[in-house]
Amino acid sequence: MAEAVIKFEREDREGVVPVGTYLSDAAKRFGIHFEDMCDAEADSHCCSLVIASGSALMSPLTKIESEYFAKHRRKTNERLACQVKIEKSGDVVIMTKEKPKDPTSETSAEDRNEQYKKEFAEMPLEKKIASLVQLETIALGETVSFVINSPFLIADKVMDVMAEFGFKKEERQKEAARPAEHKSDTDGSDKEVKANKAPKSEAPAS
């Protein structure tokens, strides 16, 4: 499999990712998160970044990017991480936006995250569910429905099932947000795979 070496300059994180990886997925892989999720339909993007080196290895500008940067002044080699993927092997250097610091905050977002994870892990199951209700009522409703209809009804499996549901939901959202230009390639390859798997007609009996 072809690979590319990618470095996030501001965060000083570097590694290898497969060709075909979206920059948003590469960032997530190295623990780099954007301020919020993108909503292409609402023309809301929080994942803009600058490709300091290796722009020729990237996929072309998408329609969504063209429309977005027509409204928001584009910097040299600026792209939307959710819209661009690495198409060729080589070295890529990325510069993300500098995040504004909150002078009133004594702890970083990462520290608060870790503290919450620790507290959440120590909660009894009932309190975990109550906490999730407060965070995302609608999503939890879908999750509970998934759990009820799941074969895993043993108490110690509930959190595993919920995690599985969350992963599948995230994958569906990610796929729906992919650029239309890239989906056509995927559809074509899927059709080809299905064609190869089509059952062969049996020869008539003699």
FIMI-621464 format. One record per residue (C-alpha): residue number from 1; chain; x, y, z. Coordinates in nm, 4 decimals. Layout:
<pts>
nr,kette,east,north,up
NUM,A,X,Y,Z
...
</pts>
This chain:
<pts>
nr,kette,east,north,up
1,A,0.0000,0.0000,0.0000
2,A,0.1314,0.3432,-0.0955
3,A,0.2016,0.5717,0.1996
4,A,0.2845,0.9341,0.2724
5,A,0.4789,1.0908,0.5570
6,A,0.2738,1.3675,0.7157
7,A,0.3826,1.6218,0.9754
8,A,0.1634,1.8644,1.1667
9,A,0.4051,2.1503,1.2205
10,A,0.2306,2.3431,1.4974
11,A,0.1651,2.0333,1.7089
12,A,0.5039,1.8778,1.6216
13,A,0.3478,1.5421,1.5391
14,A,0.4601,1.3238,1.2527
15,A,0.3764,0.9827,1.1129
16,A,0.2890,0.7691,0.8126
17,A,-0.0610,0.7417,0.6640
18,A,-0.1929,0.5489,0.3623
19,A,-0.2479,0.7304,0.0345
20,A,-0.6204,0.8065,0.0141
21,A,-0.6390,0.9359,0.3712
22,A,-0.8341,1.2580,0.4269
23,A,-0.6430,1.5236,0.6178
24,A,-0.9230,1.5387,0.8747
25,A,-0.8757,1.1667,0.9461
26,A,-0.4983,1.2048,0.9578
27,A,-0.5330,1.4868,1.2112
28,A,-0.7646,1.2781,1.4269
29,A,-0.5235,0.9850,1.4110
30,A,-0.2524,1.2030,1.5666
31,A,-0.4806,1.3439,1.8332
32,A,-0.5375,1.6793,1.6631
33,A,-0.8932,1.8076,1.6866
34,A,-1.0661,2.1028,1.5253
35,A,-1.2927,2.3435,1.7121
36,A,-1.6145,2.1865,1.5853
37,A,-1.7581,1.9430,1.3303
38,A,-1.8051,2.0655,0.9749
39,A,-2.1488,2.1017,0.8181
40,A,-2.1101,2.1161,0.4399
41,A,-2.4818,2.1798,0.3828
42,A,-2.4721,2.4866,0.6074
43,A,-2.1392,2.5976,0.4587
44,A,-1.9866,2.5768,0.8057
45,A,-1.6265,2.4585,0.8269
46,A,-1.3823,2.4648,1.1165
47,A,-1.1120,2.2514,0.9563
48,A,-0.9232,2.4937,0.7349
49,A,-0.5467,2.4464,0.7331
50,A,-0.2473,2.5349,0.5175
51,A,-0.0430,2.2758,0.3300
52,A,0.3052,2.4156,0.3892
53,A,0.4647,2.1441,0.1783
54,A,0.3314,1.8689,-0.0470
55,A,0.0291,2.0460,-0.1969
56,A,0.0939,1.8684,-0.5285
57,A,0.0228,1.5376,-0.3547
58,A,-0.3300,1.6430,-0.2644
59,A,-0.6637,1.5901,-0.4432
60,A,-0.7903,1.8891,-0.6470
61,A,-1.0007,2.1643,-0.4943
62,A,-1.3616,2.0442,-0.4555
63,A,-1.6768,2.2384,-0.5377
64,A,-1.7457,2.2873,-0.1677
65,A,-1.3971,2.4305,-0.1156
66,A,-1.4299,2.6635,-0.4144
67,A,-1.7609,2.7975,-0.2853
68,A,-1.6323,2.8302,0.0706
69,A,-1.3139,3.0158,-0.0230
70,A,-1.5080,3.2414,-0.2596
71,A,-1.6803,3.3763,0.0523
72,A,-1.3823,3.3526,0.2862
73,A,-1.0539,3.4931,0.1680
74,A,-0.8235,3.2027,0.0924
75,A,-0.4600,3.1914,0.2017
76,A,-0.1930,3.0339,-0.0185
77,A,-0.2384,2.6541,-0.0233
78,A,-0.5244,2.6725,0.2260
79,A,-0.7577,2.3725,0.2155
80,A,-1.0466,2.2200,0.4090
81,A,-0.9277,1.9060,0.5856
82,A,-1.2639,1.7305,0.5437
83,A,-1.2527,1.7810,0.1654
84,A,-0.8951,1.7014,0.0697
85,A,-0.7177,1.3661,0.0655
86,A,-0.3629,1.2560,-0.0073
87,A,-0.3442,1.1090,-0.3579
88,A,0.0304,1.0479,-0.3990
89,A,0.3213,0.9234,-0.1893
90,A,0.5641,1.1796,-0.0521
91,A,0.6224,1.4196,0.2355
92,A,0.3442,1.6485,0.3542
93,A,0.3735,1.9313,0.6054
94,A,0.0559,2.0784,0.7523
95,A,0.0060,2.4021,0.9453
96,A,-0.3181,2.4117,1.1428
97,A,-0.4834,2.7272,1.2740
98,A,-0.3561,2.8621,1.6019
99,A,-0.6239,2.8063,1.8636
100,A,-0.7109,3.1070,2.0816
101,A,-0.6084,3.0604,2.4428
102,A,-0.8542,3.1196,2.7236
103,A,-0.6683,3.3171,2.9938
104,A,-0.9392,3.2377,3.2502
105,A,-0.8935,2.8644,3.2075
106,A,-0.6510,2.7047,3.4531
107,A,-0.6548,2.3680,3.2828
108,A,-0.6295,2.2754,2.9162
109,A,-0.9073,2.1070,2.7194
110,A,-0.6989,1.7880,2.7160
111,A,-0.6707,1.7918,3.0964
112,A,-1.0440,1.8465,3.1378
113,A,-1.1056,1.5653,2.8904
114,A,-0.8875,1.3231,3.0841
115,A,-1.0494,1.4254,3.4137
116,A,-1.3968,1.3660,3.2719
117,A,-1.2942,1.0271,3.1305
118,A,-1.1619,0.9249,3.4717
119,A,-1.4785,1.0385,3.6493
120,A,-1.6987,0.8729,3.3874
121,A,-1.5138,0.5402,3.4185
122,A,-1.5752,0.5367,3.7950
123,A,-1.9503,0.6044,3.7655
124,A,-2.2029,0.3228,3.8149
125,A,-2.3891,0.2241,3.4989
126,A,-2.7047,0.4154,3.5955
127,A,-2.5106,0.7382,3.6454
128,A,-2.3234,0.6911,3.3174
129,A,-2.6507,0.6713,3.1289
130,A,-2.7872,0.9743,3.3155
131,A,-2.4730,1.1671,3.2249
132,A,-2.5067,1.0728,2.8582
133,A,-2.8682,1.1912,2.8645
134,A,-2.7501,1.5346,2.9732
135,A,-2.4823,1.5477,2.7032
136,A,-2.6875,1.4331,2.4060
137,A,-3.0494,1.3394,2.4630
138,A,-3.1356,1.2599,2.1009
139,A,-2.8236,1.0567,2.0341
140,A,-2.8744,0.8621,2.3552
141,A,-3.2304,0.7814,2.2526
142,A,-3.0982,0.6231,1.9352
143,A,-2.8281,0.4452,2.1355
144,A,-3.0729,0.2984,2.3873
145,A,-3.2905,0.1759,2.0999
146,A,-2.9854,0.0102,1.9478
147,A,-2.8976,-0.1525,2.2824
148,A,-3.2528,-0.2832,2.3373
149,A,-3.2544,-0.4458,1.9944
150,A,-2.9068,-0.5862,2.0430
151,A,-2.8346,-0.9505,2.1318
152,A,-2.5912,-0.8263,2.3997
153,A,-2.8248,-0.7812,2.6968
154,A,-2.5767,-0.8683,2.9691
155,A,-2.5062,-0.5623,3.1850
156,A,-2.1296,-0.5684,3.1429
157,A,-2.1734,-0.5635,2.7636
158,A,-2.3969,-0.2557,2.7468
159,A,-2.1129,-0.0031,2.7251
160,A,-1.9431,-0.2115,2.4536
161,A,-2.2625,-0.2080,2.2477
162,A,-2.3029,0.1677,2.2950
163,A,-1.9445,0.2222,2.1829
164,A,-2.0067,0.0081,1.8741
165,A,-2.3170,0.2131,1.7904
166,A,-2.1223,0.5382,1.8296
167,A,-1.8500,0.4142,1.5950
168,A,-2.1013,0.3113,1.3273
169,A,-2.2861,0.6430,1.3570
170,A,-1.9598,0.8362,1.3207
171,A,-1.8660,0.6359,1.0112
172,A,-2.2060,0.7089,0.8510
173,A,-2.1708,1.0816,0.9232
174,A,-1.8173,1.0839,0.7855
175,A,-1.9199,0.9069,0.4658
176,A,-2.2129,1.1451,0.4137
177,A,-1.9788,1.4438,0.4417
178,A,-1.7352,1.3206,0.1756
179,A,-1.7001,1.5395,-0.1370
180,A,-1.9262,1.4417,-0.4257
181,A,-1.6218,1.4337,-0.6548
182,A,-1.4701,1.1537,-0.4484
183,A,-1.7896,0.9545,-0.4013
184,A,-1.8139,0.8812,-0.7744
185,A,-1.4798,0.6981,-0.7589
186,A,-1.5973,0.4964,-0.4594
187,A,-1.9268,0.4064,-0.6249
188,A,-1.7442,0.2821,-0.9300
189,A,-1.5128,0.0607,-0.7320
190,A,-1.8061,-0.0770,-0.5302
191,A,-1.9910,-0.1694,-0.8478
192,A,-1.6815,-0.3415,-0.9798
193,A,-1.6459,-0.5465,-0.6590
194,A,-2.0140,-0.6440,-0.6703
195,A,-1.9791,-0.7468,-1.0344
196,A,-1.6827,-0.9683,-0.9482
197,A,-1.8826,-1.1290,-0.6686
198,A,-2.1913,-1.1940,-0.8839
199,A,-2.2767,-1.5681,-0.8928
200,A,-2.1908,-1.7455,-1.2143
201,A,-2.4782,-1.9091,-1.4018
202,A,-2.4735,-2.2853,-1.3793
203,A,-2.4294,-2.4914,-1.6934
204,A,-2.7503,-2.6673,-1.8049
205,A,-2.7769,-3.0275,-1.6975
206,A,-2.7023,-3.2763,-1.9736
</pts>
